[in-house]
Amino acid sequence: MRVTVHYFASFRDAVGRDQEERELPEGSDVAALWRRLAAEVPLFARLPRPAPAAVNRAHSPVTTILRSGDEVAFLPPVAGG
């Protein structure tokens, strides 16, 4: 199945693009997508757990099963004060 991943802020900087299409096995959940990204992107791998995610613009737990055509965005940590 194919999903679109959107990247923002530090995640966009780490990946070098705003979005991309990703191929995943049927039945994959948000956590599986995160693991795949963490295997390729050092910034993702350094985080102690998956970043909060939105699937089709709705906040979603990492156990959310993805479907072909879904849009997934991981929300990067925010610093400031």
mmCIF file of the C-alpha atoms, coordinates in Angstrom:
data_MODEL
# 
_entry.id   MODEL 
# 
loop_
_atom_site.group_PDB 
_atom_site.id 
_atom_site.type_symbol 
_atom_site.label_atom_id 
_atom_site.label_alt_id 
_atom_site.label_comp_id 
_atom_site.label_asym_id 
_atom_site.label_entity_id 
_atom_site.label_seq_id 
_atom_site.pdbx_PDB_ins_code 
_atom_site.Cartn_x 
_atom_site.Cartn_y 
_atom_site.Cartn_z 
_atom_site.occupancy 
_atom_site.B_iso_or_equiv 
_atom_site.pdbx_formal_charge 
_atom_site.auth_seq_id 
_atom_site.auth_comp_id 
_atom_site.auth_asym_id 
_atom_site.auth_atom_id 
_atom_site.pdbx_PDB_model_num 
ATOM 1  C CA . MET A 1 1  ? 0.000  0.000  0.000  1.00 0.00 ? 1  MET A CA 1 
ATOM 2  C CA . ARG A 1 2  ? 1.103  3.556  -0.579 1.00 0.00 ? 2  ARG A CA 1 
ATOM 3  C CA . VAL A 1 3  ? 0.820  6.433  1.921  1.00 0.00 ? 3  VAL A CA 1 
ATOM 4  C CA . THR A 1 4  ? 1.906  10.064 1.767  1.00 0.00 ? 4  THR A CA 1 
ATOM 5  C CA . VAL A 1 5  ? 4.151  11.273 4.588  1.00 0.00 ? 5  VAL A CA 1 
ATOM 6  C CA . HIS A 1 6  ? 4.274  14.998 5.337  1.00 0.00 ? 6  HIS A CA 1 
ATOM 7  C CA . TYR A 1 7  ? 7.284  16.527 7.101  1.00 0.00 ? 7  TYR A CA 1 
ATOM 8  C CA . PHE A 1 8  ? 7.359  19.764 9.085  1.00 0.00 ? 8  PHE A CA 1 
ATOM 9  C CA . ALA A 1 9  ? 10.028 21.924 10.762 1.00 0.00 ? 9  ALA A CA 1 
ATOM 10 C CA . SER A 1 10 ? 13.026 19.900 12.015 1.00 0.00 ? 10 SER A CA 1 
ATOM 11 C CA . PHE A 1 11 ? 11.673 16.709 10.418 1.00 0.00 ? 11 PHE A CA 1 
ATOM 12 C CA . ARG A 1 12 ? 11.490 18.453 7.035  1.00 0.00 ? 12 ARG A CA 1 
ATOM 13 C CA . ASP A 1 13 ? 15.066 19.679 7.505  1.00 0.00 ? 13 ASP A CA 1 
ATOM 14 C CA . ALA A 1 14 ? 16.283 16.185 8.432  1.00 0.00 ? 14 ALA A CA 1 
ATOM 15 C CA . VAL A 1 15 ? 14.595 14.493 5.472  1.00 0.00 ? 15 VAL A CA 1 
ATOM 16 C CA . GLY A 1 16 ? 15.188 17.281 2.960  1.00 0.00 ? 16 GLY A CA 1 
ATOM 17 C CA . ARG A 1 17 ? 11.636 17.475 1.585  1.00 0.00 ? 17 ARG A CA 1 
ATOM 18 C CA . ASP A 1 18 ? 8.098  18.449 2.554  1.00 0.00 ? 18 ASP A CA 1 
ATOM 19 C CA . GLN A 1 19 ? 6.472  15.143 1.659  1.00 0.00 ? 19 GLN A CA 1 
ATOM 20 C CA . GLU A 1 20 ? 6.987  11.815 -0.016 1.00 0.00 ? 20 GLU A CA 1 
ATOM 21 C CA . GLU A 1 21 ? 5.156  8.650  -0.953 1.00 0.00 ? 21 GLU A CA 1 
ATOM 22 C CA . ARG A 1 22 ? 6.015  5.515  1.024  1.00 0.00 ? 22 ARG A CA 1 
ATOM 23 C CA . GLU A 1 23 ? 5.229  1.904  0.188  1.00 0.00 ? 23 GLU A CA 1 
ATOM 24 C CA . LEU A 1 24 ? 4.258  -0.225 3.211  1.00 0.00 ? 24 LEU A CA 1 
ATOM 25 C CA . PRO A 1 25 ? 2.944  -3.759 3.653  1.00 0.00 ? 25 PRO A CA 1 
ATOM 26 C CA . GLU A 1 26 ? -0.834 -4.068 4.035  1.00 0.00 ? 26 GLU A CA 1 
ATOM 27 C CA . GLY A 1 27 ? -1.851 -3.906 7.695  1.00 0.00 ? 27 GLY A CA 1 
ATOM 28 C CA . SER A 1 28 ? 1.025  -1.613 8.720  1.00 0.00 ? 28 SER A CA 1 
ATOM 29 C CA . ASP A 1 29 ? 0.352  0.775  11.555 1.00 0.00 ? 29 ASP A CA 1 
ATOM 30 C CA . VAL A 1 30 ? 1.763  4.218  12.355 1.00 0.00 ? 30 VAL A CA 1 
ATOM 31 C CA . ALA A 1 31 ? 4.472  2.651  14.542 1.00 0.00 ? 31 ALA A CA 1 
ATOM 32 C CA . ALA A 1 32 ? 5.701  0.503  11.623 1.00 0.00 ? 32 ALA A CA 1 
ATOM 33 C CA . LEU A 1 33 ? 6.002  3.601  9.444  1.00 0.00 ? 33 LEU A CA 1 
ATOM 34 C CA . TRP A 1 34 ? 7.913  5.386  12.217 1.00 0.00 ? 34 TRP A CA 1 
ATOM 35 C CA . ARG A 1 35 ? 10.324 2.438  12.591 1.00 0.00 ? 35 ARG A CA 1 
ATOM 36 C CA . ARG A 1 36 ? 11.014 2.474  8.863  1.00 0.00 ? 36 ARG A CA 1 
ATOM 37 C CA . LEU A 1 37 ? 11.713 6.212  8.935  1.00 0.00 ? 37 LEU A CA 1 
ATOM 38 C CA . ALA A 1 38 ? 13.885 5.902  12.059 1.00 0.00 ? 38 ALA A CA 1 
ATOM 39 C CA . ALA A 1 39 ? 16.009 3.281  10.283 1.00 0.00 ? 39 ALA A CA 1 
ATOM 40 C CA . GLU A 1 40 ? 16.794 5.866  7.596  1.00 0.00 ? 40 GLU A CA 1 
ATOM 41 C CA . VAL A 1 41 ? 16.768 9.243  9.369  1.00 0.00 ? 41 VAL A CA 1 
ATOM 42 C CA . PRO A 1 42 ? 19.168 9.718  12.329 1.00 0.00 ? 42 PRO A CA 1 
ATOM 43 C CA . LEU A 1 43 ? 17.045 12.460 13.919 1.00 0.00 ? 43 LEU A CA 1 
ATOM 44 C CA . PHE A 1 44 ? 14.049 10.132 14.104 1.00 0.00 ? 44 PHE A CA 1 
ATOM 45 C CA . ALA A 1 45 ? 16.163 7.329  15.549 1.00 0.00 ? 45 ALA A CA 1 
ATOM 46 C CA . ARG A 1 46 ? 17.401 9.585  18.361 1.00 0.00 ? 46 ARG A CA 1 
ATOM 47 C CA . LEU A 1 47 ? 13.915 10.217 19.728 1.00 0.00 ? 47 LEU A CA 1 
ATOM 48 C CA . PRO A 1 48 ? 12.970 7.949  22.660 1.00 0.00 ? 48 PRO A CA 1 
ATOM 49 C CA . ARG A 1 49 ? 9.560  7.118  21.148 1.00 0.00 ? 49 ARG A CA 1 
ATOM 50 C CA . PRO A 1 50 ? 7.595  7.878  17.998 1.00 0.00 ? 50 PRO A CA 1 
ATOM 51 C CA . ALA A 1 51 ? 6.580  11.492 17.550 1.00 0.00 ? 51 ALA A CA 1 
ATOM 52 C CA . PRO A 1 52 ? 2.864  12.292 17.824 1.00 0.00 ? 52 PRO A CA 1 
ATOM 53 C CA . ALA A 1 53 ? 1.141  11.529 14.548 1.00 0.00 ? 53 ALA A CA 1 
ATOM 54 C CA . ALA A 1 54 ? -1.820 12.709 12.538 1.00 0.00 ? 54 ALA A CA 1 
ATOM 55 C CA . VAL A 1 55 ? -3.480 10.439 9.985  1.00 0.00 ? 55 VAL A CA 1 
ATOM 56 C CA . ASN A 1 56 ? -5.660 12.260 7.502  1.00 0.00 ? 56 ASN A CA 1 
ATOM 57 C CA . ARG A 1 57 ? -5.373 15.386 9.700  1.00 0.00 ? 57 ARG A CA 1 
ATOM 58 C CA . ALA A 1 58 ? -6.655 13.699 12.865 1.00 0.00 ? 58 ALA A CA 1 
ATOM 59 C CA . HIS A 1 59 ? -4.375 12.973 15.830 1.00 0.00 ? 59 HIS A CA 1 
ATOM 60 C CA . SER A 1 60 ? -3.864 9.224  15.884 1.00 0.00 ? 60 SER A CA 1 
ATOM 61 C CA . PRO A 1 61 ? -2.193 6.687  18.183 1.00 0.00 ? 61 PRO A CA 1 
ATOM 62 C CA . VAL A 1 62 ? 0.747  4.653  16.887 1.00 0.00 ? 62 VAL A CA 1 
ATOM 63 C CA . THR A 1 63 ? -1.533 1.602  16.779 1.00 0.00 ? 63 THR A CA 1 
ATOM 64 C CA . THR A 1 64 ? -3.655 3.160  14.008 1.00 0.00 ? 64 THR A CA 1 
ATOM 65 C CA . ILE A 1 65 ? -3.739 0.832  11.002 1.00 0.00 ? 65 ILE A CA 1 
ATOM 66 C CA . LEU A 1 66 ? -2.904 2.673  7.793  1.00 0.00 ? 66 LEU A CA 1 
ATOM 67 C CA . ARG A 1 67 ? -4.744 2.306  4.505  1.00 0.00 ? 67 ARG A CA 1 
ATOM 68 C CA . SER A 1 68 ? -3.612 2.992  0.984  1.00 0.00 ? 68 SER A CA 1 
ATOM 69 C CA . GLY A 1 69 ? -3.987 6.692  0.223  1.00 0.00 ? 69 GLY A CA 1 
ATOM 70 C CA . ASP A 1 70 ? -3.684 7.853  3.841  1.00 0.00 ? 70 ASP A CA 1 
ATOM 71 C CA . GLU A 1 71 ? -1.754 11.004 4.645  1.00 0.00 ? 71 GLU A CA 1 
ATOM 72 C CA . VAL A 1 72 ? 0.491  10.776 7.705  1.00 0.00 ? 72 VAL A CA 1 
ATOM 73 C CA . ALA A 1 73 ? 2.272  13.620 9.471  1.00 0.00 ? 73 ALA A CA 1 
ATOM 74 C CA . PHE A 1 74 ? 4.588  13.232 12.437 1.00 0.00 ? 74 PHE A CA 1 
ATOM 75 C CA . LEU A 1 75 ? 4.656  16.316 14.626 1.00 0.00 ? 75 LEU A CA 1 
ATOM 76 C CA . PRO A 1 76 ? 8.218  17.276 15.570 1.00 0.00 ? 76 PRO A CA 1 
ATOM 77 C CA . PRO A 1 77 ? 9.178  18.307 19.091 1.00 0.00 ? 77 PRO A CA 1 
ATOM 78 C CA . VAL A 1 78 ? 8.928  22.034 19.693 1.00 0.00 ? 78 VAL A CA 1 
ATOM 79 C CA . ALA A 1 79 ? 11.470 24.015 21.687 1.00 0.00 ? 79 ALA A CA 1 
ATOM 80 C CA . GLY A 1 80 ? 10.948 27.425 23.096 1.00 0.00 ? 80 GLY A CA 1 
ATOM 81 C CA . GLY A 1 81 ? 9.716  29.259 26.064 1.00 0.00 ? 81 GLY A CA 1 
# 
